[in-house]
Amino acid sequence: MTQTERLTTDTVVIGAGVVGLATARALAAEGQEVIVLEAGPRFGEGLSSRNSEVIHAGIYYPTGSLKARLCVEGRIRLYEYCSQRQVSVRKTGKWIIATDAGQAGTLSTLADQALANGVPLSPRDRSDIAAALPGVVAEAALYSPETGIVDSHGLMTALLADLEAAGGQLVCQAPVTGARSDGQGHILAVGGASPCEIAATRVVNSAGLDAVPLARHWQGYDPQHCPGLWYARGVYFSYSGRHPFTSLIYPVPEPGGLGVHLTLDLAGQARFGPDVEWIDAPDFTVDPARGKAFAEAVSRWWPALDPARLQPAYAGVRPKLTGPEGGFFDFVIQDEHTHGLPGLVQLFGIESPGLTACLAIADEVARRLR
C-alpha cells in the first residue's frame, strides 16, 4: 500500500473506545459498511479502560440535558444488553452520604434532580446507614438501587463481536493524521505502518481526548464550532484485603467530579477515586503521595480505613469542555445542523456517564446520520 492509495467506504468511526465501538455497531446493524480506526494497538485502551466501571443511574444531570436523557436510556439498555450477551454486570446499589448536617441541603437537591430525571432514589437515616454500611459515619444518605458495575472490557469485546458479525471491521495502529470535508464527503489521512487515505460518506469523530485536537485541524470544518478543552486527571487507589462493603459509597459531589468515592470491581475488591486535578496535558501518572489526601478524605466517613492498605492503581483523564470554574457542561454531539457538513458527527466532552450511555449515544448518532 502506498501513501497515495485511496480506499472508499460508507462510514468511518474514529476511535475504538466503548462509545466508538457502540456507534460502529449501531451503524453496521443498519447495513452500512463500517471501518473503525484506532490509533493504539488495541481497542478500548484510552478513556474506556481508565474509569470506575460504574453504571450510573442518571441522578446528577440537569433535566433535559443529553447527559440526563442518554444516561437513563443507556443504563436501561446496558443492563439488558449485558444480560443478553452474558457480559458480567451487577446492580450493587449506591449510597450518597452526607458527613455533616451542612450537606443535608445538597442531598435534598440531588433527590429533587433524580425525581425530575425519573431516577429512583430514596432517603435513608443514620439507623439505615449503620445497618447497611458497617463503620460508616454519616448524618444522612440517599440510596440508588439502579447503580451498578460492569466489566468494561467484556462489554467492548461483545460490541466488537457484534460489529464484525454485521460486516464491520476494526483497524488498529491506524491514527487519523488529517481530515478534510466538503459537501460531497470526507477524506481522512491515515498513518501507521500502511499510510493511506480513506474516502467516506459518513464519519464519526469519537476520538476521546483527541477529538477536539483533531477537529481543530479539520479542513472544511469551521473552527468556531470547536469547543475549548481542559484536562482533569483523576487517580485511583486500590484497597488491599477485606472490607465490609457490598455497595458503592459516594460523598456529595465536588467541583469537577463526584468526590473520592468507594467503588468495587466484580471480584469485590475495593478502590477509591477518582480525585480531581486540573492538568495542562494528558498525563496518566499516579503520584503515591496523593494517597495521604485519599486517606484523609475517606477517613471522614470511614474511620476504620487503614492507610497502609491503600495502593496506587491507575489514573484517568477527563476531557472537559469547561475549566475549574465552568460548572456543568453537556455532551456535545454535533451534526450538519451545527456545522453544515452532511455525514459528519463530532463527539466532544464524552466523559462520564459515557460508559453508561454508550448504547444510547450510538442510537443518537445513528439517528442524526439517517
C-alpha positions as CSV (number, residue, x, y, z in Angstrom):
1,M,0.0,0.0,0.0
2,T,1.4,3.4,-0.9
3,Q,0.8,6.6,0.8
4,T,-1.3,8.0,-2.0
5,E,-3.6,5.0,-2.2
6,R,-7.2,5.9,-1.5
7,L,-9.8,3.5,-0.1
8,T,-13.5,4.1,0.0
9,T,-16.2,3.0,2.4
10,D,-19.6,4.1,3.7
11,T,-18.7,5.0,7.2
12,V,-15.6,5.6,9.3
13,V,-15.7,5.8,13.1
14,I,-12.6,7.3,14.6
15,G,-11.7,5.8,18.0
16,A,-12.3,2.3,19.3
17,G,-13.4,3.1,22.9
18,V,-16.7,2.0,24.2
19,V,-18.7,4.8,22.6
20,G,-16.9,4.4,19.2
21,L,-17.5,0.6,19.2
22,A,-21.1,1.0,20.2
23,T,-21.7,3.6,17.5
24,A,-19.9,1.5,14.9
25,R,-22.1,-1.5,15.9
26,A,-25.3,0.5,15.5
27,L,-24.3,1.8,12.1
28,A,-23.2,-1.6,10.8
29,A,-26.5,-3.1,12.0
30,E,-28.3,-0.6,9.6
31,G,-26.4,-2.2,6.7
32,Q,-23.6,0.3,6.4
33,E,-20.0,-0.7,5.6
34,V,-18.2,0.5,8.7
35,I,-14.5,0.8,9.5
36,V,-13.3,1.8,12.9
37,L,-9.9,3.4,13.0
38,E,-7.9,3.2,16.3
39,A,-4.6,4.9,16.8
40,G,-3.5,2.4,19.5
41,P,-2.5,-1.2,19.3
42,R,-5.8,-2.5,20.8
43,F,-9.4,-1.3,21.3
44,G,-10.5,0.3,24.5
45,E,-7.2,1.4,26.0
46,G,-8.0,5.1,26.3
47,L,-10.7,6.6,28.5
48,S,-12.7,3.4,28.4
49,S,-10.1,1.5,30.4
50,R,-9.4,4.2,32.9
51,N,-12.7,4.7,34.8
52,S,-14.7,3.2,37.7
53,E,-16.7,0.8,35.5
54,V,-19.8,2.2,37.2
55,I,-23.2,2.1,35.6
56,H,-24.7,5.4,36.7
57,A,-28.4,5.8,37.4
58,G,-28.7,9.4,36.0
59,I,-29.0,11.3,39.2
60,Y,-26.8,14.4,38.8
61,Y,-27.5,15.9,35.4
62,P,-29.9,18.8,34.6
63,T,-33.3,17.6,33.4
64,G,-33.5,17.8,29.6
65,S,-29.7,17.6,29.1
66,L,-28.2,15.0,26.8
67,K,-26.4,13.5,29.8
68,A,-29.6,13.1,31.7
69,R,-31.6,11.6,28.9
70,L,-28.8,9.4,27.4
71,C,-27.7,8.2,30.8
72,V,-31.1,7.0,31.8
73,E,-31.9,5.5,28.4
74,G,-28.4,4.0,28.2
75,R,-28.5,2.5,31.7
76,I,-31.7,0.6,31.0
77,R,-30.3,-0.7,27.6
78,L,-26.9,-1.5,29.1
79,Y,-28.3,-3.8,31.7
80,E,-30.5,-5.5,29.1
81,Y,-27.6,-5.8,26.6
82,C,-25.2,-7.3,29.2
83,S,-27.8,-9.9,30.2
84,Q,-28.4,-10.9,26.5
85,R,-24.6,-11.0,25.7
86,Q,-23.5,-12.6,29.0
87,V,-21.3,-9.6,29.9
88,S,-20.6,-9.6,33.7
89,V,-22.6,-6.9,35.4
90,R,-24.0,-6.4,38.9
91,K,-26.5,-4.0,40.4
92,T,-24.7,-3.1,43.6
93,G,-26.7,0.0,44.5
94,K,-25.1,3.2,45.6
95,W,-25.1,5.3,48.8
96,I,-24.6,9.1,48.6
97,I,-23.7,10.2,52.1
98,A,-23.7,13.5,53.9
99,T,-21.0,13.5,56.5
100,D,-22.3,16.6,58.4
101,A,-25.6,18.4,58.8
102,G,-24.5,21.2,56.4
103,Q,-24.6,18.7,53.5
104,A,-28.2,17.8,54.0
105,G,-29.3,20.6,51.6
106,T,-27.2,19.0,48.9
107,L,-28.9,15.7,49.4
108,S,-32.2,17.3,49.1
109,T,-31.2,19.0,45.8
110,L,-30.0,15.7,44.4
111,A,-33.2,14.0,45.4
112,D,-35.2,16.6,43.6
113,Q,-33.0,16.3,40.5
114,A,-33.3,12.5,40.5
115,L,-37.1,12.7,40.7
116,A,-37.1,15.1,37.8
117,N,-35.0,12.7,35.7
118,G,-37.2,9.8,36.5
119,V,-34.5,8.0,38.6
120,P,-35.5,6.1,41.7
121,L,-33.7,7.4,44.8
122,S,-34.7,7.0,48.5
123,P,-33.6,9.0,51.6
124,R,-32.0,7.0,54.4
125,D,-31.3,8.0,58.0
126,R,-28.5,7.2,60.4
127,S,-30.0,3.9,61.5
128,D,-30.3,2.7,57.9
129,I,-26.7,3.7,57.3
130,A,-25.5,1.9,60.4
131,A,-27.3,-1.3,59.3
132,A,-26.2,-1.3,55.7
133,L,-22.7,0.3,55.9
134,P,-20.7,-1.0,58.9
135,G,-18.4,1.5,60.3
136,V,-19.6,4.4,58.1
137,V,-20.2,7.7,59.9
138,A,-22.8,9.9,58.2
139,E,-25.7,12.0,59.1
140,A,-28.0,11.1,56.2
141,A,-27.9,9.4,52.8
142,L,-29.6,8.7,49.6
143,Y,-29.8,5.2,48.2
144,S,-29.8,4.5,44.4
145,P,-30.9,0.9,43.6
146,E,-30.2,1.2,39.9
147,T,-26.4,1.9,40.1
148,G,-24.1,-1.0,39.3
149,I,-20.8,-2.1,37.9
150,V,-19.8,-3.7,34.6
151,D,-16.9,-5.5,33.0
152,S,-16.0,-2.7,30.6
153,H,-13.5,-4.9,28.6
154,G,-16.1,-7.7,28.3
155,L,-18.6,-5.1,27.1
156,M,-16.3,-3.8,24.4
157,T,-15.5,-7.3,23.4
158,A,-19.2,-8.0,22.9
159,L,-19.7,-4.7,20.9
160,L,-16.8,-5.6,18.7
161,A,-18.1,-9.1,18.0
162,D,-21.5,-7.6,17.0
163,L,-19.8,-5.1,14.8
164,E,-17.8,-7.8,13.0
165,A,-20.8,-10.1,12.7
166,A,-22.5,-7.2,10.8
167,G,-19.6,-6.9,8.4
168,G,-17.7,-4.1,10.1
169,Q,-14.0,-4.1,10.9
170,L,-11.6,-2.6,13.4
171,V,-8.2,-1.4,12.2
172,C,-5.7,-0.7,15.0
173,Q,-2.5,1.3,14.8
174,A,-4.2,3.5,12.3
175,P,-4.0,7.1,13.6
176,V,-6.0,9.7,11.7
177,T,-3.4,12.4,10.9
178,G,-5.6,14.7,9.0
179,A,-9.2,15.2,7.7
180,R,-11.0,17.4,5.2
181,S,-14.6,17.6,4.3
182,D,-16.9,19.3,1.8
183,G,-20.4,18.9,0.7
184,Q,-19.5,15.7,-1.2
185,G,-17.9,13.7,1.5
186,H,-14.9,13.3,3.8
187,I,-11.3,12.3,3.3
188,L,-9.2,11.0,6.1
189,A,-5.4,10.7,6.1
190,V,-4.4,7.6,8.0
191,G,-0.9,7.0,9.3
192,G,0.7,3.9,10.8
193,A,2.6,1.1,9.0
194,S,0.4,1.4,5.9
195,P,-0.4,5.1,5.3
196,C,-3.4,5.8,3.0
197,E,-6.4,7.9,2.5
198,I,-10.0,6.8,3.2
199,A,-12.9,8.5,1.5
200,A,-16.2,8.1,3.3
201,T,-19.8,9.3,3.1
202,R,-20.1,9.4,6.9
203,V,-17.5,10.0,9.6
204,V,-18.0,9.9,13.4
205,N,-15.2,11.6,15.4
206,S,-15.2,9.5,18.6
207,A,-11.6,10.0,19.5
208,G,-12.0,10.8,23.2
209,L,-9.1,13.0,24.4
210,D,-8.1,13.6,20.8
211,A,-11.5,14.5,19.4
212,V,-11.1,18.3,20.0
213,P,-7.5,18.5,18.8
214,L,-8.4,16.5,15.6
215,A,-11.4,18.8,14.9
216,R,-9.3,21.9,15.3
217,H,-7.3,21.0,12.2
218,W,-10.2,19.5,10.2
219,Q,-10.2,21.2,6.8
220,G,-13.6,22.5,5.8
221,Y,-14.9,22.4,9.4
222,D,-15.4,25.9,10.7
223,P,-13.2,26.1,13.9
224,Q,-15.8,28.4,15.5
225,H,-17.8,25.3,16.2
226,C,-14.9,23.6,18.1
227,P,-15.2,23.9,21.9
228,G,-12.4,24.6,24.3
229,L,-10.7,21.7,26.0
230,W,-9.4,21.3,29.6
231,Y,-8.0,18.1,31.2
232,A,-8.9,16.8,34.6
233,R,-6.9,13.9,35.9
234,G,-8.4,11.5,38.4
235,V,-6.3,8.9,40.2
236,Y,-7.5,5.7,41.8
237,F,-6.1,3.8,44.8
238,S,-6.9,0.2,45.4
239,Y,-7.6,-1.1,48.9
240,S,-5.9,-4.4,49.6
241,G,-7.5,-7.1,51.7
242,R,-11.0,-7.5,53.1
243,H,-13.6,-4.7,53.8
244,P,-17.2,-4.7,54.9
245,F,-18.9,-3.2,51.8
246,T,-21.1,-4.6,49.1
247,S,-22.4,-1.3,47.7
248,L,-20.8,1.8,46.3
249,I,-20.4,4.8,48.6
250,Y,-20.1,8.4,47.3
251,P,-19.7,11.6,49.2
252,V,-21.7,14.6,48.0
253,P,-20.4,15.9,44.6
254,E,-17.5,18.4,44.3
255,P,-16.5,20.7,41.5
256,G,-15.3,18.7,38.5
257,G,-16.3,15.3,39.8
258,L,-18.3,13.2,42.3
259,G,-15.7,13.2,45.0
260,V,-13.4,10.4,46.2
261,H,-15.7,7.5,46.4
262,L,-15.7,3.8,47.0
263,T,-16.3,1.5,44.1
264,L,-16.0,-2.2,43.8
265,D,-14.8,-4.4,41.0
266,L,-16.7,-7.6,40.0
267,A,-14.4,-9.6,42.3
268,G,-15.4,-7.4,45.2
269,Q,-12.1,-5.6,45.6
270,A,-12.5,-2.0,46.8
271,R,-10.9,1.0,45.2
272,F,-11.1,4.7,45.9
273,G,-11.2,7.6,43.5
274,P,-11.1,9.5,41.3
275,D,-10.0,12.8,42.7
276,V,-9.8,15.9,40.5
277,E,-6.5,17.5,39.4
278,W,-6.5,20.0,36.6
279,I,-3.5,19.5,34.3
280,D,-2.2,21.1,31.1
281,A,-1.9,17.9,29.0
282,P,-2.9,14.2,29.3
283,D,-0.7,12.5,31.9
284,F,-1.6,9.2,33.5
285,T,1.0,9.3,36.2
286,V,-0.2,8.3,39.7
287,D,1.7,10.0,42.5
288,P,1.8,7.7,45.5
289,A,1.9,10.8,47.7
290,R,-1.7,11.5,46.8
291,G,-2.7,8.5,49.0
292,K,-2.4,10.7,52.1
293,A,-5.2,13.0,50.8
294,F,-7.3,10.0,49.9
295,A,-6.9,8.6,53.4
296,E,-7.9,11.9,55.0
297,A,-10.9,12.2,52.7
298,V,-12.2,8.7,53.2
299,S,-11.5,8.6,57.0
300,R,-14.1,11.4,57.4
301,W,-16.8,8.8,56.7
302,W,-15.0,5.5,57.3
303,P,-12.7,6.0,60.3
304,A,-11.6,2.3,60.2
305,L,-9.7,2.9,57.0
306,D,-6.1,1.6,57.2
307,P,-4.0,4.0,55.1
308,A,-1.3,1.4,54.7
309,R,-3.6,-0.7,52.6
310,L,-4.1,2.0,50.0
311,Q,-2.0,1.2,46.9
312,P,-1.6,3.4,43.7
313,A,-3.8,1.8,41.0
314,Y,-4.3,3.9,37.8
315,A,-5.3,7.3,36.5
316,G,-7.8,8.6,34.0
317,V,-8.0,12.0,32.3
318,R,-11.4,13.5,31.6
319,P,-11.9,15.7,28.5
320,K,-13.6,18.8,30.0
321,L,-15.2,21.4,27.8
322,T,-15.0,24.0,30.7
323,G,-12.4,24.8,33.2
324,P,-12.4,24.5,37.0
325,E,-14.9,27.4,37.4
326,G,-17.1,26.5,34.5
327,G,-19.7,24.3,36.1
328,F,-21.9,21.8,34.3
329,F,-21.3,21.0,30.6
330,D,-23.3,18.7,28.5
331,F,-22.2,16.1,25.9
332,V,-21.7,17.8,22.6
333,I,-23.0,15.8,19.6
334,Q,-22.5,18.0,16.5
335,D,-24.1,17.1,13.2
336,E,-24.7,19.0,10.0
337,H,-27.3,21.2,11.6
338,T,-24.5,22.8,13.5
339,H,-21.5,22.8,11.2
340,G,-23.1,22.3,7.7
341,L,-21.2,19.2,6.7
342,P,-23.6,16.3,5.8
343,G,-22.5,13.0,7.2
344,L,-20.1,14.3,9.8
345,V,-20.7,13.9,13.6
346,Q,-18.3,15.3,16.1
347,L,-18.4,13.9,19.7
348,F,-16.9,16.3,22.2
349,G,-16.7,16.0,26.0
350,I,-17.8,12.4,26.1
351,E,-16.7,11.7,29.7
352,S,-18.8,10.2,32.5
353,P,-21.5,8.9,32.1
354,G,-20.3,7.9,28.6
355,L,-19.8,4.3,29.5
356,T,-23.3,4.0,30.9
357,A,-24.8,6.0,28.0
358,C,-22.8,4.3,25.2
359,L,-25.7,2.4,23.5
360,A,-28.0,5.4,23.7
361,I,-25.2,7.7,22.3
362,A,-24.8,5.2,19.5
363,D,-28.5,5.4,18.7
364,E,-28.5,9.2,18.8
365,V,-25.6,9.3,16.4
366,A,-27.2,6.8,14.0
367,R,-30.5,8.8,14.1
368,R,-28.7,12.0,13.2
369,L,-26.9,10.3,10.3
370,R,-30.0,8.9,8.7
